[in-house]
């Protein structure tokens, strides 16, 4: 399952803040914008932001909206 910027926005999280979060984690934000990121990779970070957007992606997938 892929987490995208749409999941960040759906959680009403700031995209500028997300860019900073990716930088802090050593992750490529441009790559995320282009291709998303596997939910499992985000969940492995064990951070509230990562868990929140991964949960949104899973919820939407469960509803068949992804």
Buried (B, 14 or more C-beta within 10 A) or exposed (E): EBBBBBBBBBBEBEEEEBBEBBEEBEBEBEEBBEEBBBBEEBBEBEEEBBBBBBBBBBEBEEEEEB
